[in-house]
Amino acid sequence: MTPLKHLPAWKALTAHHKSMRHFDMRNAFREDAQRFNRLSLRCGNLLLDYSKNRVTAETMELLKQLAVESGLPEYRDAMMRGERINFTENRAVLHTALRAPSRPPLRVEGVDIEAEVAKVLGRMQRFVESIHNGSWLGYTGRPIRDVVNIGIGGSDLGPAMVCAALDHYALESIRVHFVSNLDPAHLAITLKSLDPETTLFIVASKTFTTLETLANANSAKAWLLSALHAPAAVSRHFVALSTNAPAVQAFGIDPDNMFIFWDWVGGRYSLWSAIGLSIALLIGWGNFQALLAGAHAMDIHFREAPLDANMPVILGMLGIWYGNFWGTDTYGIFPYDQRLRLLVPFLQQLDMESNGKNVNRDNKQVNYNTGPIVWGAPGTNGQHAFFELVHQGTRLIPTDFLVAAVNPTPLADQHEWLLANCLAQTEALLKGKSRAVIEAELIAQGMSREAARALAPHKVFPGNRPSNTLLYQKLDPHTLGMLIALYEHKVFVQGVIWQINSFDQWGVELGKQLAPPIRAALSSVRVIGEHDGSTLGLIADIRRRRGLST
Ligand code: F6P
């Protein structure tokens, strides 16, 4: 494999970046009335405006060349064909097959993937409908009112984010809750207002070995049994979503109550699989299908649109441009949509667990930065918290702003103000405000020339700061499906360029291995195992607080 930095397009981009150091987007807009039209793109009802970036036609052309030289189209097709591109776990990566209508059939290594998917979707649909129409009842004969999804990481963040985002599609008869944290407070707070007779637990875990999920599921089972006093109640109040049937059975969940998925579905890409059961329970089967259809529409766009008119490719390549050539470390995501308040944590896992890697496909350490630190919060809250740094801080921060043209909650003129604020922020980042203008304003307000000169630098907005805007009609299931798939593919694009495996997560393992001996050391007679001085000090302090010898 040609090392990334040896690719002709990488070298050309390095030289091009030098010539772009003083590029000013404000001049670019003045000189090119068509800049918005040239640097924006539509897919369905989604509009991506990427004109407020430090790019020229040449930049975009070179980025496209880099994608071609990196073999992006070939890797994309290999993923969708079901090749084992997750080479460190020897697995295919087929989340796109979860949302593809059943024709044409996809056969991978002799297995009819679509038939497998359709079988599970059919079971999920029947289950969801039986909860909704009251034919599935709790152990004492009462209908299910509350659903608690117990899972963590990809078995929590995706469904929790979608349920929050599509709350305006929620059926009145059902409430869905999410418990993830090992901290018992999470489960205890959730259970406080629930009635065991009308509560269904969904234990969601791809591996069914995850400490947090099993601990919470065991505590939930104990809570249920202490109220209903009948082991048979478990089969009416617990279902499992997993790839690990023996572990589900060992936990005591009826195999008939298990919805399977497959090792080719990565945890952070799993909301489209059985892991989406809580979503379907909340918004109904038709809306869940619309979510899948939206993601499928983005899959088709990603597969078929030319690279220079391909949304995930453009977003991915812009991220490379900033991270690898401008030296940015972070990426800000600001949904001006309260319903998308959980989008950032979801994207943090999607992006940082996928591309937080330092070894390439040749098993060598990379010599460039890979995945960025993803952060953000919904607008307008962010404006009153950290936007100071985005506008006036010393760091360059690429950003995505997301906003709907129409809000399903029409309260007075609040949405107009929300939209206006979103656009105002990206305009302010672009335009900035000069020292001369600020001084003149201060003097006009009656300030002395000297005082104005001293204060003005503090009020300067340097401007020329980048942003993408993603504008959509309204947040409906189809649009949300498109948005999520857009970010999934963006992350894929970047992983291919960086020559890393975006689909494993070995970096989560070490902490898991170190926890059991520490747990034992906290309460055993004697501290055993090798620990560093700091960890030993902390263990000793905890033991002292518990009256144990140190
Ligand atoms: O520890 C990280 C991780 O493996 C994630 O990749 C995954 O989404 C999460 O834990 C939960 O895993 P599981 O669904 O197997 O419980």
Residues whose N, C-alpha, C, O or C-beta is under 5 A from the ligand:
A	BS01	F6P	I152 G153 G154 S155 A204 S205 K206 T207 F208 T210 G267 R268 Q505 V508
